[in-house]
Amino acid sequence: MSHGRISGGDLAALNQFPYQVGLSIEEPREMFCWCGASLISEWYLLTAAHCVENAVSITFYLGGEQRLSPRQLIRSSSPKVHLHADWNSKTYENDIALIRLPEEAIFSSSINSIRLPGLASTKTSYDYIPATTSGWGRTNDDSTAISENLRYVVSYVESNEDCRYSYPNIKATNICMDTTGGRSTCTGDSGGPLVYRDPAQNTDILIGITSYGKKTGCTKGYPAVFTRVTSYLDWIQEVSGVVYP
C-alpha cells in the first residue's frame, strides 16, 4: 500500500482550507514522515492511525498554504495520540487517530475547525457526490519530494461496491474517491481530509481521512481509499467531546 497524496491537483487559495493541518512526525531512530490532519476543535485534530502510531514527537503546522510557513506552529515532544483501539496496521482497518494539541489552536480566517457529520447521518453513503481532498503530498509518481504548496483535488465519491473491483478488502468503514485522469491523493497526504460541501447547511463536512492507495502509483486511476468518518462518530465524541446532532 502506498500512503496517500495529491497528484494532478490545483493550488489552494489563501484560507481555502483553514482546517488543514500539516504534521511533521518524528519516529524512532530519527526517522521522519509528513502527514495531513483536520482540526475538529481548538484542541483536537483527526488524522490516520498509520501516520502517528510510532510518533515520538510531532510538529503541527496550522493555517498555511506554504508548507513550512504556517500561521501557528506547535511542537509536542510527548504528543497525546489516541489510536483507535481496533487499528490494524496489517490490513489498515480502522485507520483513524485523534491528537490532542498541547496548546490551543488560535482560530482566525486562516485557522478553523471543520464540522463532522451529524449523528443522524451515520447511514449516509455520500456515493457519487463531489468531494474535495487536500494536502502537501507528492504532485506525481516521479517526484521525490512532497509539495511546498497546499494542493487539492475535487472528484466523486465512488461506491464501496465499485471500489471493491480495485480493493477486494474494502470495508463499510472505508470511503473511496474516483481518481480518473490521475487526479488523486499521493505520498504525504495521508491523514488529510475528504470534505463534502453540504448545500443544505452551506458548510464543509469532513467525511473521510486519507488512508491508502495502490503501490503502483498515484496517477494510474485506481480509487483513493479513505477512512469513513461517519463510522467513528461515537468514538470521536468519547475521546474528544466533539459531536454534532
C-alpha positions in Angstrom: 0.0 0.0 0.0 1.1 3.5 -0.7 0.4 6.3 1.7 -2.0 9.0 0.5 -1.0 12.1 -1.6 -2.2 14.8 -4.1 -1.2 14.4 -7.7 -2.6 16.5 -10.6 -4.4 18.9 -8.2 -4.9 22.7 -8.1 -3.1 25.1 -5.9 -5.1 26.1 -2.8 -6.1 29.7 -2.4 -5.4 31.8 0.7 -7.5 30.5 3.7 -9.3 28.0 1.4 -8.7 25.1 3.8 -8.4 26.6 7.3 -9.0 23.2 8.9 -6.0 21.6 7.1 -3.0 20.9 9.4 0.4 19.6 8.4 2.2 17.1 10.7 5.9 16.6 10.7 6.3 13.4 12.6 9.5 12.1 14.2 9.6 8.3 14.7 12.2 6.1 16.5 15.8 6.0 15.0 15.4 9.6 13.8 13.0 8.7 11.0 10.7 11.5 9.9 7.4 11.5 7.9 4.9 14.1 6.8 1.1 13.7 7.0 -2.0 15.8 7.0 -4.7 16.2 9.6 -8.0 18.1 10.1 -8.9 20.4 13.0 -12.2 19.4 14.6 -11.9 21.8 17.6 -9.4 24.2 19.2 -7.8 21.2 20.9 -8.3 18.1 18.7 -7.4 17.0 15.2 -8.2 13.9 13.2 -5.6 12.0 11.2 -4.8 8.5 10.1 -3.5 6.0 12.7 -0.7 4.8 10.4 0.7 8.3 10.4 1.1 8.6 14.2 1.3 5.1 15.6 5.1 5.4 16.1 5.2 9.2 16.8 7.9 10.3 19.2 7.3 14.0 18.6 5.1 15.9 16.3 5.3 19.5 14.9 1.9 20.9 13.9 1.7 23.4 11.0 -1.6 25.3 11.2 -3.1 27.8 8.8 -0.6 27.9 6.0 -0.7 27.3 2.2 3.1 27.2 2.0 4.0 24.0 3.8 6.7 25.5 6.1 5.1 28.9 6.6 2.2 28.2 9.0 0.3 31.0 10.8 0.7 28.9 14.0 3.4 26.4 14.8 3.0 24.0 17.7 5.6 21.5 18.8 5.0 18.5 21.1 7.7 16.2 22.3 5.2 13.9 24.0 2.2 14.0 21.7 -1.2 12.9 23.1 -2.2 10.4 20.4 -5.4 8.4 20.6 -5.2 5.5 18.2 -8.5 3.6 17.5 -8.4 0.5 19.7 -9.1 -1.7 16.7 -6.5 -0.1 14.4 -4.8 -2.9 12.4 -1.5 -1.9 10.7 -1.5 -5.0 8.5 -5.0 -4.5 7.0 -5.3 -0.7 7.5 -8.7 -1.3 9.1 -9.8 1.5 11.5 -7.1 3.8 10.2 -8.1 6.7 12.4 -6.5 8.6 15.3 -7.2 11.7 17.4 -4.5 14.0 18.6 -4.9 16.5 21.5 -2.9 19.6 20.8 -0.6 20.7 23.7 -1.8 24.3 23.2 -5.0 25.7 21.8 -5.3 26.4 18.1 -5.9 30.2 17.7 -8.9 30.4 15.3 -8.9 33.1 12.6 -9.7 33.3 8.9 -6.7 31.1 8.3 -7.2 28.5 11.1 -10.6 27.0 11.9 -12.3 23.7 12.6 -14.3 21.6 10.2 -17.7 20.2 11.0 -18.2 16.5 11.5 -21.2 14.7 10.0 -24.2 14.8 12.4 -25.0 11.7 14.4 -28.2 11.4 12.3 -26.2 11.0 9.1 -24.4 7.7 10.0 -26.3 5.9 7.2 -25.4 8.4 4.6 -23.1 6.8 1.9 -22.2 10.1 0.0 -21.9 7.9 -3.1 -21.4 9.9 -6.4 -21.3 13.3 -4.8 -18.4 15.6 -5.4 -15.8 15.8 -2.6 -12.5 17.6 -2.1 -9.3 16.3 -0.7 -6.2 18.4 0.1 -2.6 18.1 1.2 1.1 18.8 0.6 1.8 15.3 -0.8 3.8 14.5 -3.9 2.4 16.0 -7.1 3.1 13.0 -9.3 4.6 9.5 -9.2 8.1 10.7 -10.4 8.5 13.5 -7.8 10.8 12.5 -5.0 9.7 15.3 -2.6 6.4 16.4 -1.2 4.8 19.7 -2.4 5.8 23.0 -0.8 2.3 24.3 -1.6 -1.1 23.1 -0.4 -3.0 21.5 -3.3 -6.5 20.0 -3.7 -8.5 17.7 -5.9 -12.3 17.7 -6.4 -13.7 14.4 -7.6 -16.6 12.0 -7.0 -17.1 9.6 -4.1 -17.2 6.1 -5.6 -19.5 3.5 -4.1 -17.8 0.8 -2.0 -19.2 -1.8 -4.4 -17.3 -0.2 -7.3 -14.2 0.3 -5.1 -14.1 -3.4 -4.4 -13.1 -4.1 -8.0 -9.7 -2.4 -7.2 -9.6 -3.4 -3.5 -11.4 -6.6 -2.6 -11.0 -5.9 1.1 -12.8 -2.6 1.3 -14.9 -2.4 4.4 -18.0 -0.4 5.3 -15.7 1.8 7.3 -13.9 2.9 4.2 -15.0 5.6 1.6 -13.4 5.8 -1.8 -12.8 8.6 -4.3 -12.6 8.3 -8.1 -9.2 9.3 -9.5 -9.9 9.2 -13.2 -7.3 11.3 -15.1 -4.6 10.8 -12.4 -6.1 13.4 -10.0 -5.6 11.7 -6.7 -4.1 11.7 -3.2 -0.3 10.9 -3.2 2.5 10.2 -0.7 2.5 12.8 2.1 -1.3 13.4 2.1 -2.1 10.6 4.5 -4.3 11.6 7.4 -5.7 14.6 5.5 -9.3 15.5 4.8 -12.0 14.3 2.4 -14.7 17.0 2.5 -18.3 17.3 1.3 -19.9 20.7 0.8 -23.4 20.4 2.3 -25.7 22.6 0.3 -28.4 22.5 2.9 -26.2 23.9 5.6 -23.8 25.7 3.3 -20.9 24.3 5.2 -18.0 21.9 4.7 -18.3 18.5 6.4 -15.4 16.1 7.0 -16.4 12.7 5.6 -13.1 10.9 5.1 -9.4 10.7 6.3 -6.8 9.8 3.6 -5.7 6.2 4.2 -4.1 4.4 1.3 -3.8 3.9 -2.5 -2.2 1.4 -4.9 1.5 0.8 -4.5 1.8 1.0 -8.3 1.3 4.8 -8.2 -1.0 7.8 -7.6 -1.8 8.6 -11.2 -2.9 5.2 -12.5 -6.6 5.8 -11.9 -7.1 3.4 -9.0 -9.5 4.8 -6.4 -8.1 6.6 -3.4 -9.2 5.0 -0.1 -10.2 7.0 3.0 -11.4 6.1 6.5 -15.2 6.8 6.6 -15.8 9.4 9.4 -19.5 8.5 9.9 -18.4 5.1 11.2 -16.5 6.6 14.1 -18.7 9.5 15.4 -19.3 7.8 18.8 -15.6 7.1 19.3 -14.7 10.7 18.3 -17.3 12.1 20.8 -16.0 9.7 23.5 -12.3 10.8 23.1 -12.7 14.5 22.2 -16.2 15.5 23.2 -16.8 16.8 19.7 -20.2 15.9 18.3 -22.9 17.3 16.0 -26.6 16.3 16.3 
